[in-house]
Amino acid sequence: MSDLLSSAAAPWAALAAAIVILLAIDLFIVRGRGGEMSLRLAAVASIAWVGVSLVFFVVLLLVGDGEDANAYLAGYLVEKSLSLDNVFVFLLVFTAFGVPVAERHRLLTYGIILALLLRLVFIVVGAAVLGAFSWLNFVFAAFLIWTGWRMFRHRHDHDGEQELVQKLSDRLPISTAPSQGRLVGREDGKRVLTVAGAALVAIAIVDVIFAVDSVPAILAITTDSYIVFAANAFALLGLRPLFFLVAELVERLYYLKTALAALLVFIGIKMALGQLVGKIGPEISLPIILAILGAGVLASLVRNRRDTSDTADPADPRVQDLTKVRDYAP
């Protein structure tokens, strides 16, 4: 089944068509609301996207085998969890550059499409490289463990991301005139980026960083290009409604980054062990992934319940991060 999915044109064409249709539907709904989405609609849309992703899981179960389906589900969980933290950086970009709310949905669309194309390139190249040079699994494993450690060290702040966004906003040639739907403008006879154009460049750079971080994680689960891309695609397609929820979610899921850090370390160890003792299948990794993420969510909920006041502690680094983001807002 894996060979068939990876080589046959029909499954790829069907997946590409589904992605285009779903992205168009999502864009149509958001544009019809002026580029904004209420928290309630964003929550409903996020649940709907998870449902669509699970439908694909069921399709794999029906037309393939359990291993392919479980590998897809494990990869989807990893990518979806990482995307929650990644979307927060998109929020930093939009607020730091002062992008009007009405223009954000368009830039999110460009960002999602760009991320899909980047992931496809990284996945195909990464799978081919790992197939040709198996010893690189140890390099990828070390990178994942290091990324997990780095994430754990900054589990309650976004200092690194804020510094990156600030450097980009300081160095890019940005027009002071309103974007008016354009990405490039003219000032003093020179071409300069509009606010929207500069934000899109920043998103593109962030997309590359995210691809470098996340693609090795899912390739450690399976090297089947079709399964890997499908998991990435369905995780990315739900980014738009997730964007409208992310500030609230990041504040409430206090231990999310801790869980993600543990998840990356686990996947790195799994990747190294796969070379030493043999492949560790999704039937083993999937329950562990669920347990790690579930523990992070549960610990966050318990912490929130213990907090008797409705307002968060101003000294909480995450609250300070969110305050900084809101301070950027036009």
ZAMARGU-4260 file (C-alpha; in steps of 0.2 Angstrom, whole numbers, plus 5000, padded with zeros to 4 digits):
<rodrens>
0) 5000/5000/5000 | 5014/5012/5004 | 5023/5010/4988 | 5006/5012/4979 | 5002/5028/4987
5) 5020/5035/4985 | 5021/5031/4966 | 5003/5031/4959 | 4997/5048/4951 | 4979/5046/4956
10) 4981/5047/4975 | 4992/5062/4973 | 4980/5070/4961 | 4965/5067/4972 | 4974/5074/4987
15) 4979/5090/4978 | 4961/5092/4972 | 4955/5090/4989 | 4967/5103/4996 | 4963/5116/4983
20) 4944/5114/4986 | 4945/5114/5005 | 4957/5130/5004 | 4945/5138/4992 | 4930/5135/5004
25) 4939/5141/5019 | 4945/5157/5010 | 4927/5160/5004 | 4920/5159/5021 | 4933/5170/5029
30) 4931/5183/5015 | 4913/5183/5017 | 4915/5190/5034 | 4927/5204/5030 | 4943/5194/5035
35) 4937/5192/5053 | 4931/5177/5062 | 4923/5176/5079 | 4930/5165/5093 | 4915/5154/5092
40) 4916/5152/5073 | 4934/5149/5074 | 4932/5135/5087 | 4918/5127/5076 | 4929/5128/5060
45) 4944/5121/5070 | 4934/5106/5075 | 4927/5104/5057 | 4945/5104/5051 | 4950/5090/5063
50) 4935/5081/5057 | 4940/5082/5039 | 4957/5076/5044 | 4950/5061/5053 | 4939/5057/5038
55) 4956/5055/5028 | 4962/5044/5042 | 4946/5033/5039 | 4949/5033/5020 | 4966/5026/5023
60) 4960/5013/5034 | 4947/5007/5021 | 4958/5008/5006 | 4975/5004/5014 | 4981/4996/5030
65) 4982/5000/5048 | 5000/5005/5048 | 4998/5018/5035 | 4983/5025/5044 | 4991/5025/5061
70) 5007/5033/5053 | 4996/5047/5046 | 4987/5050/5062 | 5003/5051/5072 | 5011/5063/5060
75) 4995/5073/5059 | 4995/5075/5078 | 5013/5080/5078 | 5011/5093/5065 | 4995/5100/5072
80) 5003/5102/5089 | 5018/5111/5082 | 5007/5122/5072 | 4998/5129/5087 | 5015/5137/5093
85) 5019/5142/5075 | 5003/5151/5072 | 5007/5162/5087 | 5023/5168/5077 | 5011/5173/5063
90) 5001/5184/5076 | 5018/5192/5081 | 5022/5196/5063 | 5005/5203/5059 | 5004/5214/5075
95) 5023/5219/5074 | 5021/5225/5056 | 5004/5233/5059 | 4994/5223/5046 | 4976/5228/5046
100) 4964/5214/5051 | 4955/5215/5034 | 4971/5210/5025 | 4977/5196/5037 | 4966/5182/5029
105) 4974/5185/5012 | 4992/5184/5019 | 4987/5169/5029 | 4981/5161/5012 | 4998/5165/5004
110) 5007/5159/5019 | 4998/5142/5019 | 5001/5139/5001 | 5019/5144/5003 | 5020/5132/5018
115) 5012/5118/5008 | 5025/5120/4993 | 5040/5121/5005 | 5034/5106/5015 | 5032/5096/4998
120) 5050/5100/4993 | 5057/5097/5010 | 5048/5080/5012 | 5053/5074/4994 | 5071/5079/4997
125) 5072/5073/5015 | 5064/5056/5011 | 5076/5053/4996 | 5091/5058/5006 | 5086/5047/5021
130) 5083/5033/5009 | 5100/5035/5001 | 5110/5039/5017 | 5103/5030/5031 | 5116/5036/5043
135) 5108/5054/5042 | 5095/5047/5053 | 5107/5050/5067 | 5109/5068/5062 | 5091/5071/5061
140) 5088/5063/5078 | 5101/5074/5086 | 5093/5089/5078 | 5076/5084/5084 | 5083/5082/5102
145) 5092/5098/5102 | 5076/5107/5095 | 5066/5099/5109 | 5079/5105/5122 | 5079/5123/5115
150) 5060/5123/5115 | 5060/5117/5133 | 5072/5131/5138 | 5060/5144/5131 | 5044/5134/5136
155) 5036/5149/5144 | 5042/5163/5133 | 5043/5168/5114 | 5059/5179/5116 | 5067/5171/5101
160) 5053/5173/5089 | 5050/5191/5095 | 5068/5195/5092 | 5067/5187/5074 | 5051/5197/5070
165) 5059/5213/5076 | 5075/5211/5066 | 5065/5208/5051 | 5054/5223/5054 | 5069/5234/5057
170) 5079/5228/5041 | 5065/5227/5028 | 5062/5242/5017 | 5044/5246/5021 | 5033/5259/5014
175) 5024/5271/5026 | 5009/5272/5015 | 4993/5261/5017 | 4995/5244/5007 | 4978/5245/4998
180) 4979/5227/4994 | 4997/5228/4986 | 5013/5220/4991 | 5025/5232/4983 | 5024/5251/4982
185) 5035/5266/4977 | 5043/5279/4988 | 5055/5292/4981 | 5056/5283/4965 | 5061/5267/4973
190) 5052/5250/4975 | 5048/5246/4993 | 5038/5233/5002 | 5021/5238/5008 | 5016/5233/5026
195) 5007/5218/5019 | 5022/5214/5007 | 5035/5215/5022 | 5024/5204/5033 | 5023/5191/5019
200) 5042/5191/5017 | 5043/5188/5036 | 5030/5174/5035 | 5040/5166/5021 | 5056/5166/5031
205) 5046/5159/5046 | 5039/5145/5035 | 5056/5140/5030 | 5061/5139/5048 | 5046/5129/5053
210) 5048/5117/5039 | 5066/5113/5044 | 5060/5110/5062 | 5044/5100/5058 | 5048/5089/5043
215) 5062/5079/5051 | 5049/5075/5066 | 5037/5067/5054 | 5050/5059/5043 | 5055/5050/5059
220) 5038/5042/5060 | 5037/5037/5042 | 5046/5041/5026 | 5031/5038/5014 | 5031/5054/5005
225) 5012/5053/5002 | 5008/5050/5020 | 5020/5063/5026 | 5013/5077/5015 | 4995/5072/5018
230) 4998/5074/5037 | 5007/5091/5034 | 4993/5097/5022 | 4978/5093/5034 | 4987/5101/5048
235) 4991/5117/5038 | 4974/5119/5031 | 4967/5122/5049 | 4979/5136/5052 | 4967/5150/5048
240) 4953/5147/5061 | 4967/5142/5073 | 4975/5159/5070 | 4959/5167/5078 | 4960/5156/5093
245) 4979/5155/5096 | 4981/5169/5109 | 4968/5162/5120 | 4974/5144/5117 | 4993/5149/5121
250) 4988/5157/5137 | 4977/5143/5143 | 4988/5128/5137 | 5003/5133/5148 | 5012/5117/5147
255) 5010/5115/5128 | 5028/5119/5124 | 5034/5107/5138 | 5024/5093/5130 | 5030/5098/5112
260) 5048/5098/5119 | 5046/5081/5126 | 5038/5075/5110 | 5052/5081/5099 | 5065/5072/5111
265) 5055/5056/5110 | 5054/5057/5091 | 5073/5060/5090 | 5076/5045/5101 | 5064/5034/5091
270) 5073/5039/5075 | 5090/5034/5082 | 5083/5018/5090 | 5076/5014/5073 | 5093/5013/5065
275) 5100/5003/5080 | 5087/4990/5084 | 5075/4991/5069 | 5059/5001/5064 | 5048/5006/5078
280) 5030/5006/5071 | 5016/5019/5073 | 5007/5006/5084 | 5020/5010/5097 | 5023/5028/5094
285) 5005/5034/5091 | 5000/5029/5109 | 5016/5038/5116 | 5012/5054/5106 | 4994/5054/5112
290) 5000/5052/5130 | 5013/5066/5129 | 5001/5078/5121 | 4987/5073/5133 | 4998/5075/5148
295) 5002/5093/5143 | 4984/5097/5140 | 4978/5089/5156 | 4992/5097/5166 | 4987/5114/5159
300) 4968/5112/5163 | 4973/5107/5181 | 4983/5122/5182 | 4969/5133/5175 | 4957/5125/5187
305) 4968/5129/5202 | 4969/5147/5197 | 4954/5154/5207 | 4955/5171/5199 | 4948/5174/5182
310) 4963/5185/5178 | 4980/5178/5174 | 4996/5183/5184 | 5004/5198/5176 | 5021/5191/5181
315) 5018/5176/5170 | 5030/5177/5155 | 5017/5171/5143 | 5005/5184/5149 | 5019/5197/5146
320) 5022/5190/5128 | 5003/5192/5124 | 5004/5210/5131 | 5018/5214/5120 | 5009/5207/5105
325) 4993/5217/5109 | 5004/5233/5112 | 5010/5231/5093 | 4992/5231/5087 | 4987/5246/5077
</rodrens>
